[in-house]
Amino acid sequence: MPTRITQLGDDMQGGVVLRVEGTLVREDAELLERVCTDIRRERPGVRVTLDLADLTFLDSESASVLSRMRRQQGVALDGVQFFVQRVVELADRVSAPRAV
């Protein structure tokens, strides 16, 4: 199944929720990152949440993009299956800046 990104509207706290369905590969994740950047540019300070409950596959490169979005933009990940959560956490460890 190709990636489908649907804006569900605002959540109860006024943030934007995007549902991501299907498979997520690097190109799709980078598109999702640009969408989130645009939303935050248009509505500074808005909370962006990605609903990943219907995500069936992601590769390590897209996990790195999700990790970067969470770290740099404060994007929240919701509905994350255990396996997806672990992959993103591992990507966090690999891509997090190290203290010298």
Secondary structure, DSSP 8 states (H G I E B T S, - for coil): ---EEEEEEE-TTS-EEEEEEEEE-HHHHHHHHHHHHHHHHHSTT--EEEE-TTEEEE-HHHHHHHHHIIIII--EEES--HHHHHHHHHHHHHHS----
